Amino acid sequence: MAISHAKSDSQLNHLLKATKLTLLGELIGSVLHELNQPLTAMSIDAGYLKMLAEKSGEVTAEMLHQIGDDIESDIARFQKITEHLRTFAYEREKTLQTNLKSAVENVMSLIGEQFRARAIRWTYNQEENLPPVTIDIIELEYILLNLFLNARKAIEVRERLFPEKPFQKYLCLKAWCSSEGISILVKDSGLSLAQRNLDKLGQPFATAQVEDEILYYSLFLVSEILEKIGGKWRVHDNLNDEGVGNAIELLLPASTST
């Protein structure tokens, strides 16, 4: 699915940039949570070193090596997150093909803490020997980031509206080869916002109103990126008889390069 445009390329580019900035703004909060873990761990290690300094007779080389290894590991995680975040913000040479699993893992390294903190289980399964997809890796990560943040919002809304009805909170991804390319199904157990707002999902800065709350819930960025590479997206019917859940399928061209 893609929306038709009477807008110029210049207008579309401005809208795409503005939409990406909106997503990056949401991403910043997640990254701060992710960075807090290694920083907290390093603070604990620093305190432990001070404690050991007061017990010099009980300190062994093995203990110091272990603390050093822990600090190095935390620093490496910190650097990985900040370096990857930088790729979203600066111009770079685009990739011609992307490993889907790597893109999923990259996005979850940035926002995974949001899901863990909310007890939202996420899984990813792909068909064996799945070929790369013909898309720049950061563009694909923008698509996944858009979908994952939408899923988190839908789950939060359902939990908030129906606290008396506990449910399994999950985000599931499945990828396989089809006759048209690579299919990726993204499902969540949140309130069915995609079906309810199907007529405006592809519009820039679309929102979903749930009671007195208005949420940014749009697939404009997904739609535009996929259209440029010959991809598609569609919303599946509700996941169960209760009318809850969202399921969005992406179709991306598979790379034929060896």
N, C-alpha and C positions, 0 to 999 in steps of 0.2 A: 504494500500500500504506500502511496506517496501522494502528497497534496499538489495540486496544480498552482502555479505562481504567475501573477501578473506583475511581479516585482522584477526590477533589473538585477543583474548579477551583483552590482555594487550594493544594492539594498540587502540582498540575500547574504552577502559576505559580512555586512555589518550586523545583521541579525544573528548569524552563526557565531561571530566573535562575542557578541553580547551574551548569547546563550552559553557559550563555553565559560565565560567569566562568571556567570551565575552558578554553573556547576563547580567551578574552582572555588567559589566562595563557600559552597557547601562542603567541599573537600577539605578546606583548611581546618574546620572543626574536627574532622576525623583524624587528620594528620597530627593535630595537637595531642589527641588521645594516644595515638600510636607512639609518638615521641616520648610521652610521659613514662612509658614502661622502661625503656633503656635508661632514661635519666634517673628514674627512681632506683633502678638496680645499681647504677654507678654511685649514687649517693649512699646506698647501703654498704657497698664495697668500701667506699671511702671511710665510713664510720667504723667498719670492721678493721681496716688498716690502723686506724688510730687506737683502737682497743688493743690490737696486737703490739703496737709500739710500747704500750705500758706493761706488756708481759714478754719482754724480749727473750727471757729464758725458755719460753714455751713455743717460740716461733720456729717453724721449720721452712726449709727452702721449698718443699712441696706445697705448703700452705700459701706461700707468697706467689708461687707459679700459678696456682689455681685461681687466686684473686686476679692476677694479671690477665689470665686467659678470659675470665669472666668480663673484665673491663674491656678488653679488646673486642670481644664478641658483641657487647652492647654498643660500643663505638661504631663497629661495622654495620650494625643494624640501623643506627642513627644516620650514618652516612648514606646507606642504601636508600632510605626513605627520602632524605632531603635531595639526593641526586636525582631520584626518579621524579620527584615533584617538580624539579627544575625543568625537566623535559616538556612538561605541560606549558610552561611559561615562555620558553624561548624558541626562536626559529631554529630549525635543524634540518638535516637531510632526511627526507622521508624514506621509509622502507617500502619495498615493492610487495613483500609478502610477510605474513605474520603467523607464528605458531599460536594457535588459539589458547592452549593451556597456559603458555607463558603470559599472555595478556590477562587471563583470569587471575592468575597468581599475583601479577603486578598490581592489579586494582585492589585485590583483597589485602595486599601488604599495606595499602594506604588506608583502607576503610574497614578492615576486618575487626578492629577493636570495637567499632560501633555495633557490630553484630554480636560479638562475644558479650559485650556489656549488657545487651538486651536479651541474651539467651536465645538468639536466632541462629539456628543450625543452618549451615550452608554446605552443599555438596556439588561436585562437578564430575560428570562421567562423560567420556567420549568414546566413540568407536575406535577400535584398534587401527593403527596405521592411517589415522586421519591426516590428510594432506594439509599444508598451510593454506591460509585464505589470502586472497589477493586484495590486501588493504594495508595501509600504513598502521603500525602497531599503536601509535598514540591515538589515531582516529578510532581504532577498534576499542581502545581503552576508554575513550570518551563515551562510546556507545554503551559499553558495559557499566561504566560509572553511572550513566543516566538511568539505566534499567535497575541497577542494584539500589540506588538511592530511592527510586520510586517504590521498589519493593519494601524497603525499610519503612517508608512513610505509611504504606498501606497496612503493614503489620501493626505499626504503632497505633494507627487510627482504630483498627478493629479491636485491639486490646483495650484501648481507652473507652470506646463506646460500649463494649460488652464485657466489663470486668467480671461479671458473674458467670461467663462462659469461657473457661480456659481452653486454649487450643495449642496445637503444636506449631511453633513459629519456625518457619523454614524458608530457605531460598534454594531452589534446585536448578541446576543447569545440566542439559544433556545435548551432546553434539554428535551428528552422524552425517554420512555422505548420502546425498539424494541424487536423483537424475539431473537436478538443476544446479547442484553445487554442494555447499556445506550448510546444513540446517542446524540452528541452535535454538533450543526451547528453554526459555527462562520462566520458571514458575515460582509463585510465592503464595503463602497462606493468609495474606492480608485481606482487607476489605476489597471488594471487587470494583476498584476505581477505573480500571482500563475499560471495561464494558460500559460502565455508567457514563463515561466521557468520550466514547469512541468517536463521536462526530467532530471533536476538537483536539484530539490527541496530537495531530500533526501540526498544530498551530504554535507559533513561537510564544513562549511564556504562558502557555495554557495553564489553567488552574482547575482544581476540583473542589467543590464546596461540600463539606460534610457537616451537617447541622450548622453551627455558627462559626465553623473554622474553614478557612480557605487555604488550600495547599498548592504549591507549585508542582504540577504533575503533567509533564509534557513529553512527547516523543519527537519534537521538531528536529532536534539535533540528530537523533537516530535516523529519521526519515531523510534528511538532507544528505548526510554522509553516505547512506546506503544508495540513494538515488545516483550519486556521482560515480559510484563503482559498479552500478548495474545490479545492486542488491534489492531486497524487498523485506517488508515486515508485515505481520498480521497478528491480530488479537484472537486468541481462541475463546471458546465459550467458557462460562464459569466452570470451576474445577469440580464442584460437587453440588448436591441437591440443595444445600443451604444458600447457594448463590454467592459464595465467598471465594476469594482467591483470584489471582491474575495469571494468565499464561500468554506470553508473547513469543512468537517464533520469528527468528531472523533467517534470511537466506542470503548467503554470501558466496561470491564466486570462488571456486577452489583454484589454487595455483597449479599450473601444469609444469612448472619448472622442476628439474631434477636436482 
